[in-house]
């Protein structure tokens, strides 16, 4: 890894009149990293990507790529390449000419260019389609052509704008793994924009979560999942049960809390959260809650009634009401075939461990 | 809905048939009499002949007028299509003040009466010292055909995915290079279609050409001058039939290219 970041955004801002599409964006990406910008549509993630690519000029702030200020560098001279959401395959050129498009101004000989094109097509497993017309390609093939066309330029940074959103579910999942493998084999920094949290978590080294033009949290997927910096991030990534808790004691590492109707717990302090008042909000992931029949209830068990059941195939989600707290909770259990299922109206016992309770800071 | 359609259909189709006969019967008489072996244009027909068509090749003034028309058509179509291409790209890609107003302004020649345009152009051209000539007709026809060029090119650009141009820039191509290597080839069928339509309009245009032609007439102006001589009438009918067939051919080709251009612009 180089000492300086490969991409650095310093206070980048993009305003349209009074509307800020991106505000005060600070970000440093290290070389060889797979980074995802994740957020709902309209959160400014695509604008941020286009600012790095040079298609949009920031209203203020600085973009540095490999240590160089990009202020006066137009898109066609930046060491970045982009995979567009629509793939933007040139309709009048065949696959080989699409991939070789950017090399024609490179000063390479024809033989060298042909070799690079063949190599790039091999990389995306399209070696035998070089002469294929672009209108005879499937969605997945178009995506690969777009990838090869960008990678053949050997950019310092590859930018991907929702690269998989046009593909159907099965193909998307295959391509996620393949994209990750490709990134690791070429060692180029990838910056991907996506609204799909699972996609971001599957592929990325780090994820930046954006809401309303602001970068809210940048972390590795596991950290993001275990220590979300706010309620909105916790709600956006994965499922989450939210509960109010009174703080009984506050220590260096942990907090003693009382979750009404559930009892007292000693939970870990979330380092991503800044404020802790007398009342905080805590979160529990649905798959972290144990569920058993009411007869098997342990001393710590929490009484609840099953209200709804959602079958997802690999898992089953029970929507239950905790009796004492009168609070709705979602509980996810893996589908072990033959295991005992619960029916609507069943009395059950919930098992919540202190370690699975996430501190989300002072209630807003 | 289906029932209502069934009930109305017979009367509607009769109406449509009558309408089409009324529109095209006179046009169909043109080729009919051009094969008639007699100088008087009236029924009954007196026999089948190709002689009027054969006689056309001997008319030197006619061939000259034909060449004039081809030249004016190609030049004005090229001019109008170039302007239309640039205007359409601007309308499709950029937001600027008075965009809608200027789109309307560009279409104005379609609704201004030809005689008004013709006489005011004559006055304007004489004022700036441009004598009635082929050059004057070329400018006049370019003005007249720009609306066709703009609307055809706009439909080519409507389907054009803007990220294709961004992709070319992203791959290191210059702005001019992107226009040459991506924009032009992708809208090429639209350009061809626009050229054909503009050419056809110019080729058939009479009023402007009549006002602006000096001693070099275009084909329609020449035909008009011949119509005064009854003996030349069958000749003119033969010539007219050729032009009719030629125009239809060009417009069919133009439509084929226009459809191809809308199909191809998407890049998805």
Interface residues (C-beta under 8 A of the other chain):
Chain A: X53 X55 X74 X75 X76 X77 X80 X81 X82 X84 X85 X86 X87 X88 X89 X90 X91 X92 X101 X102 X105 X106 X134 X135 X142 X149 X150 X153 X166
Chain B: X161 X163 X164 X166 X167 X168 X169 X170 X171 X172 X173 X174 X175 X177 X181 X182 X185 X186 X188 X264 X265 X266 X267 X268
